[in-house]
């Protein structure tokens, strides 16, 4: 029972971290119809920059903040330089972002090398308690709280502000939004920067979460994020939220029994969901015959 | 008509050149590069059937390549490297790739294409994990890879070279026929205008599945030949970077040109070998993947039709101008 509860706790914390990554992916897709294959690269840069900064300055807040800012700026540059003029061509976008992913991943190896770089948990978050028979780790709780806060903030942004209204309108009919005199391209850039920033945020949190950062983690977590958005229904924020916790919990339980097989089971979950609901749990109907 | 004749003679000349090449070149280094190029060329052509003629992007095409490579390697290893086990290996890679492609198509092609790239990436990763998993060590030797022995008639450099070359030529002919067949025409139609083809009454799902199937089978056979050429197979054949390499080969050579894949495979593998050689003197070339990534972005942005596609468009433009000029003259 105690193992079960501990694993459940791990899974929920995994889910919160995954959600930060998946939320950005799904936001970008929802508005711009771009599957951002560079998302894992932005995550990776967030992870390395904040790990590097925290090791050298020991200022946790600054390191997280810089991770977010750098990733958001990178995302903005990618969107402006590479994506804005192929917006009509889905395949070019996929190929382009995958190329960016490759470059981002290899660039990280130049200064930091192929091997993992250890990443410390700040002292004020580095506690754990045993309640009953369940181990509670402070950093995990911190991650869960942040995940929930981001979910709430995104819901507020999307449903209670004018910007959010424009974004939601852009999802349904971008031409009409443009016709109303709203600069939708600026909205695209804004959403891309938010999504990239979220990826950087997830990366910045993931260093201390996993205890180390590696050049491969970008691609690996990107895979998890893809599985999540496919399970939840791409473009649906709630779907990503639910999907994150499903995949997070599944990963925690499978990893406990068979460490390297988590991705197999995750893909299995995705396959089952796709067979029953081809558009994902919360996705809109878009099945071709 | 004349253009087609020129193209055929050109292709024939290239094949002849490749046939006599082993007798002309002294070093076996060139030979081993070409031996690698041949299976990758087929791999890239099979990928072009997907991206170039159907317009769908897969990031997990290495799953077929790896499947073929492992099927052949495992069969040769378990069957004491007899000719029968080699044939059985190719038969298994054929069957397994058929099953796998149908499964993946069932999962992903029913929905919009954007899912396809994500799902193939994920499925490819599972095969990568499976091939390297400890519980299958008896069969696959886990992460250490398998060294294989080929049948007696397929051990000399020359015989392997001609084996791979024959495979390339046969595959190129079959794939070219497929692309020109009525099914191929429907696929091109779908690439250009999906909703119109659907409105005419073609089932998107059925035709895309067909393209994926053909593409998967040839990728798997190419993987098998690659294993024979290398006499070694490791989990690398399943990795994402293998999928990305073949994608790069295809788009550099020219998406939708089929033979562009051969050119792309040669360029990329040649560059890889050269970078590897030069890395001793210039250590930064160890990070040649950065160059490949940049190349990738540059090609997609500035040369979306690739090298061969670029020449095709140019030729189209000039012939059009010429015929326009002559027809003007005749009316005057």
HADDOCK unambig.tbl for C-alpha pairs under 7 A between the chains (distance, minus, plus):
assign (segid A and resid 35 and name CA) (segid B and resid 114 and name CA) 6.93 0.50 0.50
assign (segid A and resid 91 and name CA) (segid B and resid 57 and name CA) 6.67 0.50 0.50
assign (segid A and resid 92 and name CA) (segid B and resid 300 and name CA) 6.45 0.50 0.50
assign (segid A and resid 96 and name CA) (segid B and resid 297 and name CA) 5.51 0.50 0.50
assign (segid A and resid 96 and name CA) (segid B and resid 300 and name CA) 6.51 0.50 0.50
assign (segid A and resid 99 and name CA) (segid B and resid 293 and name CA) 5.03 0.50 0.50
assign (segid A and resid 99 and name CA) (segid B and resid 294 and name CA) 6.89 0.50 0.50
assign (segid A and resid 99 and name CA) (segid B and resid 296 and name CA) 5.67 0.50 0.50
assign (segid A and resid 99 and name CA) (segid B and resid 297 and name CA) 5.53 0.50 0.50
assign (segid A and resid 100 and name CA) (segid B and resid 293 and name CA) 6.83 0.50 0.50
assign (segid A and resid 102 and name CA) (segid B and resid 293 and name CA) 5.48 0.50 0.50
assign (segid A and resid 103 and name CA) (segid B and resid 290 and name CA) 5.15 0.50 0.50
assign (segid A and resid 103 and name CA) (segid B and resid 293 and name CA) 5.18 0.50 0.50
assign (segid A and resid 103 and name CA) (segid B and resid 294 and name CA) 6.69 0.50 0.50
assign (segid A and resid 106 and name CA) (segid B and resid 289 and name CA) 6.66 0.50 0.50
assign (segid A and resid 106 and name CA) (segid B and resid 290 and name CA) 5.75 0.50 0.50
assign (segid A and resid 107 and name CA) (segid B and resid 290 and name CA) 6.94 0.50 0.50
assign (segid A and resid 223 and name CA) (segid B and resid 122 and name CA) 6.20 0.50 0.50
assign (segid A and resid 226 and name CA) (segid B and resid 118 and name CA) 6.15 0.50 0.50
assign (segid A and resid 263 and name CA) (segid B and resid 126 and name CA) 6.31 0.50 0.50
assign (segid A and resid 264 and name CA) (segid B and resid 126 and name CA) 5.28 0.50 0.50
assign (segid A and resid 267 and name CA) (segid B and resid 122 and name CA) 6.65 0.50 0.50
assign (segid A and resid 267 and name CA) (segid B and resid 123 and name CA) 6.76 0.50 0.50
assign (segid A and resid 271 and name CA) (segid B and resid 107 and name CA) 6.46 0.50 0.50
assign (segid A and resid 274 and name CA) (segid B and resid 107 and name CA) 6.12 0.50 0.50
assign (segid A and resid 275 and name CA) (segid B and resid 107 and name CA) 6.46 0.50 0.50
assign (segid A and resid 278 and name CA) (segid B and resid 111 and name CA) 6.57 0.50 0.50
assign (segid A and resid 279 and name CA) (segid B and resid 111 and name CA) 6.98 0.50 0.50
assign (segid A and resid 286 and name CA) (segid B and resid 111 and name CA) 6.46 0.50 0.50
assign (segid A and resid 287 and name CA) (segid B and resid 110 and name CA) 5.96 0.50 0.50
assign (segid A and resid 287 and name CA) (segid B and resid 111 and name CA) 4.82 0.50 0.50
assign (segid A and resid 287 and name CA) (segid B and resid 112 and name CA) 6.97 0.50 0.50
assign (segid A and resid 288 and name CA) (segid B and resid 110 and name CA) 5.63 0.50 0.50
assign (segid A and resid 288 and name CA) (segid B and resid 111 and name CA) 5.79 0.50 0.50
assign (segid A and resid 289 and name CA) (segid B and resid 110 and name CA) 6.84 0.50 0.50
assign (segid A and resid 289 and name CA) (segid B and resid 203 and name CA) 6.47 0.50 0.50
assign (segid A and resid 289 and name CA) (segid B and resid 204 and name CA) 6.62 0.50 0.50
assign (segid A and resid 289 and name CA) (segid B and resid 205 and name CA) 6.23 0.50 0.50
